[in-house]
Amino acid sequence: MKPTLVIRELASPNEFLESMEVSQDAWDFAPKMVSPAPDLVAGAHAGGLMAGAFEGKRMLGFVFGIPRVNLGEPCQHSHLLAVRREAQGRGLSTLLKLFQRSWCLDHGIRLVTWTYDPFLLKNASLNLGKLRARARRLLPNFYGEMGGIYGHLPSDRFEVSWRLDDGDVERAAAGDPTLKRPDLEGVPVFRPRSEKNPPRVLLPFPAGAPETYKTDPEGALKARRVFAKGAHALFSAGYEAIGVGARADGPAYLFKKRGRVS
Ligand SMILES: CC(C)(COP(=O)(O)OP(=O)(O)OC[C@H]1O[C@@H](n2cnc3c(N)ncnc32)[C@H](O)[C@@H]1OP(=O)(O)O)[C@@H](O)C(=O)NCCC(=O)NCCS
């Protein structure tokens, strides 16, 4: 019989060490890019959360966040979320993020931020589609070159805000089947030089990352530059990315003017 899956805070220094194995497996990083266990112990000690998904004694995934103090309200910055390759696609990252949400609410925290590579459709679907976080900023080459699954590309990152007590976030967390994902149908694609200022626009990005970072690094880099220009223009014009979807010619983000009903 398969051991039961449990999501819980880590309980020993050895479990923090095991998280390094999980990171290595999930990101395929060189050893110098893997977050060291003692740093994670310190982060958790100082008010962060380090939680793992365990099947028996084996850690299959984990989420790690640190207290964030520069946004004017209690906040966690979720730095790492990783699931071993063998266990991906089983819903573990969703369970880990929902555990993080409950833990934060129990600790008086209503806002969680994190960053992710906007070309990764899986992560975009999890963050914007499933969890209902919103992307509000593009951080160019945030970590420098990372290697591993990210190859040699600049590490441009979307920064997302997850407002834990937002109505849609609550409904998504409760698994409300009537909560629909935003519809991309009929929404115009963003045109940088257009005079028009539609309430919703699409910003396309190439399919196939992170594999294409290895198979077509030049194409990926070119696409990064075009995407970054569009994203910067939209964020500075007051838009936020609220959804992601696949169209016939590839995936795209749905951007909406902030302050309007979704
Ligand atoms: C990103 C990662 C954490 C996802 O973990 P996971 O446990 O496999 O994800 P889940 O099974 O919980 O899937 C969550 C959602 O992601 C999306 N998703 C998962 N697999 C997908 C795929 N192949 N294509 C598109 N979306 C996908 C879906 O929205 C899914 O929810 P749904 O199936 O209910 O629609 C994992 O792939 C990973 O460790 N990747 C490498 C490290 C990383 O990118 N970490 C996060 C960024 S810092």
The ligand as an ORCA input file, in Angstrom:
! r2SCAN-3c Opt
* xyz 0 1
  C       6.087     24.003    -11.209
  C       5.966     22.762    -10.308
  C       6.246     23.161     -8.868
  C       4.532     22.239    -10.453
  O       4.386     21.133     -9.592
  P       3.299     19.984     -9.809
  O       3.110     19.311     -8.500
  O       3.705     19.133    -10.952
  O       2.006     20.836    -10.204
  P       0.500     20.332    -10.007
  O       0.383     18.886    -10.363
  O       0.029     20.772     -8.635
  O      -0.260     21.190    -11.100
  C      -0.694     22.478    -10.743
  C      -1.241     23.191    -11.951
  O      -0.171     23.488    -12.824
  C      -0.683     23.464    -14.146
  N      -0.010     22.395    -14.872
  C       0.553     21.263    -14.398
  N       1.108     20.550    -15.402
  C       0.883     21.273    -16.537
  C       1.235     21.101    -17.900
  N       1.943     20.036    -18.306
  N       0.862     22.070    -18.780
  C       0.161     23.170    -18.394
  N      -0.187     23.385    -17.099
  C       0.171     22.454    -16.198
  C      -2.161     23.176    -14.063
  O      -2.864     24.387    -13.922
  C      -2.219     22.391    -12.774
  O      -3.456     22.394    -12.168
  P      -4.652     21.489    -12.799
  O      -4.019     20.209    -13.257
  O      -5.591     21.281    -11.684
  O      -5.190     22.329    -13.909
  C       6.943     21.625    -10.753
  O       6.728     21.378    -12.114
  C       8.403     21.961    -10.523
  O       8.957     21.651     -9.471
  N       9.043     22.591    -11.526
  C      10.455     22.993    -11.449
  C      10.673     24.078    -10.418
  C       9.757     25.282    -10.602
  O       9.471     25.730    -11.719
  N       9.269     25.836     -9.458
  C       8.326     26.933     -9.403
  C       8.837     28.230     -9.864
  S       9.940     28.995     -8.767
*
